[in-house]
Amino acid sequence: MKLILIIVIGIMFISASLAEVNKPEVIYKYKKYEKFDFEDMVVEGETGSPGDLSVSSRFQRKFSNKLPYRKNFHAEIKKAVERIR
């Protein structure tokens, strides 16, 4: 059973490698520069705006800050500087 499996895998590998050898090499070439002339283009249509614009107000919830308020962090900054030295 293992021998058959090895033979099948070998045949698949050989056929895949032969298929890659026969592939033609494709080279893509893109334009290096293209100029668009928008002056000759004409756009026809109508511009319009909605007659009635309505905006409904929504309730905005205010959340409280769960972190305590501190005026300064001088003690922590001094400790950090001392650790660097």
Secondary structure, DSSP 8 states (H G I E B T S, - for coil): -HHHHHHHHHHHHHHHHHHHHTS--------S------SS----------S---------------S---S--HHHHHHHHHHH-
